[in-house]
Every structure is written in C-alpha cells, then in structure tokens.
C-alpha cells in the first residue's frame, strides 16, 4: 500500500511493522524499490534492548538485512532518538 500511495500521489509512502518476521517480510518489497525509485519509509519495531544480540530472538537482525537495500537505515536504542532522525529519512527520499 505504501508503494501504491507513493506512485499515485508522488509523495512518500509509509509502512510500519513489528520486529522479527514482520520486519524481514518487508525486505521482499524493499528490494524492488531500489530499482524503481518509489519513495517509501518503513518503520519497524525492535525487541527489548536487553535481548538484542541473542540468537534465539530474530528481531535483532532486520537492521543488518535491510542495510544494503536502503538509503537511510537507523537502529535506535531509545525511542527519543526517533524525533531527531525520522525527518532525515523523509529528506533522503
């Protein structure tokens, strides 16, 4: 839907997902965006900070998976950091 909005309106599409599988499912749609240039900003959740890096929880891997196919990719330790960097993501589109 975010892609369709971006193409139809000429604006930036926005998609949101939780962590783990939901976030990595976005990769299927992000890859084509690199070639057709439909501007889409994806915001995903993250596992609780104390669990990041544990192999049993797959929510800590989507940042690295999407790094090669995105223009702007940031992982936050604190929610307050969003206010500073989310506008940068829209500027990069």
C-alpha positions in Angstrom: 0.0 0.0 0.0 2.9 2.4 0.8 4.3 1.8 -2.7 0.9 2.3 -4.3 0.5 5.6 -2.4 4.0 6.8 -3.4 3.4 6.1 -7.1 -0.1 7.5 -7.2 0.5 10.6 -5.2 4.1 11.4 -5.9 4.6 11.6 -2.2 6.4 9.3 0.3 4.7 6.1 1.2 5.0 4.9 4.8 4.8 1.3 6.1 5.1 0.0 9.7 5.7 -3.4 11.0 6.6 -5.1 14.3 10.0 -6.8 14.7 11.3 -10.2 13.7 9.4 -11.8 10.8 7.1 -8.9 10.1 10.2 -6.6 9.6 12.0 -9.1 7.4 8.9 -9.6 5.3 9.3 -6.0 4.2 12.6 -6.9 2.5 10.6 -8.6 -0.3 9.0 -5.2 -1.1 12.0 -3.0 -0.3 14.3 -4.6 -2.9 12.3 -3.6 -5.9 12.1 0.0 -4.5 15.8 0.3 -5.2 15.3 -0.1 -8.9 12.0 1.8 -9.5 12.6 4.6 -7.0 9.2 4.8 -5.4 9.9 6.6 -2.1 8.9 4.5 0.9 9.8 4.9 4.5 9.5 1.8 6.6 9.4 1.9 10.4 9.7 -1.3 12.3 9.7 -2.3 15.9 12.5 -3.8 17.9 12.9 -6.4 20.6 13.6 -5.1 24.2 17.1 -3.7 24.3 18.4 -6.3 26.8 17.5 -9.1 24.3 19.3 -7.6 21.2 22.1 -9.8 20.0 20.6 -13.1 21.3 20.4 -15.7 18.5 17.0 -17.1 19.8 15.3 -13.8 19.0 15.2 -12.9 15.4 14.1 -9.3 15.9 17.6 -8.0 16.2 18.6 -8.9 12.6 16.4 -6.8 10.3 18.6 -3.7 10.6 21.6 -5.5 9.0 19.4 -7.3 6.5 18.0 -4.1 5.1 21.2 -2.0 5.2 22.3 -2.9 1.6 19.0 -2.1 0.0 18.0 1.2 1.8 19.3 4.8 1.5 18.7 5.6 5.2 18.9 2.9 7.8 19.0 3.5 11.6 18.6 1.3 14.6 17.6 3.1 17.8 18.4 2.2 21.4 15.9 4.7 22.8 12.5 5.9 21.3 13.5 9.5 21.9 16.1 9.2 19.1 13.2 9.0 16.5 12.5 12.7 16.8 15.9 13.6 15.6 16.4 11.2 12.7 12.9 10.3 11.2 12.8 13.7 9.3 16.2 12.7 7.8 14.6 9.6 6.3 12.0 11.6 4.6 14.6 14.1 3.3 16.6 11.2 1.8 13.5 10.1 -0.2 
